[in-house]
């Protein structure tokens, strides 16, 4: 009788240990297989126009992180060609987008190029400082609201904010405007927690078909430079 009780107790202990090991292994695998989510917001540069591969910096970033970093990140691309900050403000207020903001582990934001161009009359052929100043004021207000909404929906996820680059690096006038807009953007970004400003203006110091697909948009090699800069600047 005593032997039977001992055998039964031993058997129960073995079963409990086995169940515990299975449960621990399942939890471990669930953790290691967990995919983090990044939401990308912006204009045609986020959308990826100009990249003949169709990837742009967003998909490049997702692939690079999977291949070379201990990070499994899936990127949701909400970029819209020709979008300005007023359009992005409406977008982040849309029910489906707004409800998705709280699910993000990271945000990446690349916006403002179209605000600058449109405020000058649709191109940068001749700089009109008065018009650009008015456009910059609207841009600043919209950006404050956009970042505020993101933080209302998601307090903790890091935001990577990409600064503007000068698509016409030979023009000192345009360079001055781009630098000024970037300085203003950085001052706004600094008012929020867990946001990193990443400069892109140093990537394109010469206008070349090696990196540009047209007057404004990078080609695959140009987008690769942007992707590499993001990974260099932020430790995933």
N, C-alpha and C positions, 0 to 999 in steps of 0.2 A: 504493500500500500504506500509506504513511504517513498519507495523507488518510483512508483507511478506519479506521485505528486512532484517529485524532483524533476522527472522527465517532462511533465506537463509544464512546470514553471520554466524550465530551460527552453522548451519549445516556444513558449509565449515571449520570452525575452528575445530569442532569436528573431521571431516575427517582428517584434517592435523595432529592433535594430534595423532589420531589412527595410521596413516601411520608412523609417527615419532617413536612411541613406537614399532611398528612391526620391523622397520628398526634397531632400537637400540638393540632389543632383538636378531635379526638375527646376528648382528655384534658381540654381546656378546657371543652367542653360537659358532660362527665361531672361535672366539679367544680361548674359553675354550676347543674346540675340536681339536685344532691344534696339530698335531703330529710333534715332532722334530726328526731329523735324525742324527744318529751316524754311521760313517763309520769305520769299524774295519779292520786293515791291519796287516799282519804278516805271521806266519808259521803254523805248525801243532798245536801249543798251542792256536792260535787264531781260527784255524779250529775246534778244540775241540777233537782231537784224545786222546783216553784214557778214556773219559767220557762215561760210559756204557749207560747213559741216552741220549747221542747224543747231549747234549746241549753245553758243554764247558762253559767257563766264559762269552762268548758273549751273548748267549741266556739267561743264568742265570742273567746277568746284566739287560737285557731288562725286564725280568719278575720281578726282584726284584724292579726295579725303578717303574714299573707300580703298584706293590702291596703295596709298603711301602713309596714311595716318591710322592710328587706332581709333577711328571714328566712323560709325555707320550712320550717315546723315542723309535723309531723303529731303530734297528741296522741292517745295511747292512754288512754282513760278507764276506770280500774279502781274508780271510786267505787261504794260500796254503801250504799243507804239504811239508816239506823239503826245504821250501823257505829260501834263504839267501838275504842279502841286495842288491846284484846285480840283483836278480830276482825281488825283490820288486821295484827297480828303473825302471826296464823295465815295470813292471805292472802299476805303476802310470803314465807312459808315454803312455800307451795304450789309444786310443781315447775314448772308452766307460767308462773306469775308470776315466780318467783325466776329462772328461766332468761332471762326477758325484761329483768330489771333491768340486766344487763350491756350491753344493746343501746341503752340510753337515752343521749341527749345532754343531757337536762334531766329533772329531777323537780319535780313540784309536789305539795305535801302540805297538806291541809286537814282536820284531825282534832281531836277533843277536845270538841266541843259536846255530843255524846251522853254522853260520860264525865261531864261536869259535871252534866247534867240527871238522868241515871240514878243518880248517886251521891247526889243529893238526894231520891231517891224517885220519880223519873219526871216531875217538873215543877219549876218554880221559884217556885211560888206562895208558899211559906214556906221561907225558907233555914234549913237545919240545918247549922251549921258543922262539927259533929263528923263527920257522914256525908260531907260534901264533902271534908273533910281526908283521910279514909280513901280516898275515890275519887281524889283528886289524887295520893296516893302511888302507887297502882296505875298511874295515867296516866303518871306520870314514869318508872316502871320500864319500862312497855311502850314508851314513846316512845324511850328510850335504846336498847332492843333493836331497834326498827324501824330507826332511823337507822344502828345498827351493822350490820345485815344489808344495808341499801342500800349502805353504804360497803364492805363485804366483797365485794359483787358488782360494784360500780362505784366506783372510787376517785376519778374525776375529774369526773363530770357534776355541774354545779351543782344544788343543791336549793333550791327556793323554798318556804319554810314560811310558810303564812298563819296569822296569829294569830286568836283568837276575837273575835267582836263580841257586844255585848250586845243581845239581841233585845227587851229591855225597858228602854230607856234612861232611863225615868222612875224606875226603881228604883235607889236608891243602893247598896242591899245587893247586888244582882246585879252592879252595875257594879264594886264592890270585888272580888267573886269573879272576874269576868272579867279584871280588871287583874292580880290575883294569879296566875291561871292563865297569863296571857300572860307575865308576868315569869318564872315558872318555866320555861315553854317556851323563852323566849329564852335563859335561862341554860344549858339543855340543848343548844340549837342551837349556842351559842357553843363547845361542846366539840368540834365537828366542823369539818372544813375545807370550804370552798366551799359554805356554807349561808347563805342570806340570809333573815332574818325580815322578813316584810311585814305591817304592822299593817292590820287592817280595821275596828277598833273605832271609828275616827274617821269612818267613812263613814255610820254610822246613829245620829245623835245625837237624832233624833226618830222616834217610831213613827208611820208613815204608810202608808196603802194605796198611796201613790205609789211606794214602794219595797219593800213587803212583800206577799206573796201570802197569808200566814197568820200565825200567832203567831210562827213561827220563820224560815220560808224567804223569801228575797227573790223578787220578781217579775223580769220581764225588765230593768226599769230598775235594780233593785237589783243584779242580777248584772252589768249593764253597768258599774256603779260599781266592783265588785270587779275586773273585767277591766282597766279603765282604771288602777286603782291598781297592778296587777301590772306593766303596761307602763311606768308612770311610775317605779316603784321599781327595775326591772331592765332593763338595756340589752341587748336581744337583738341 
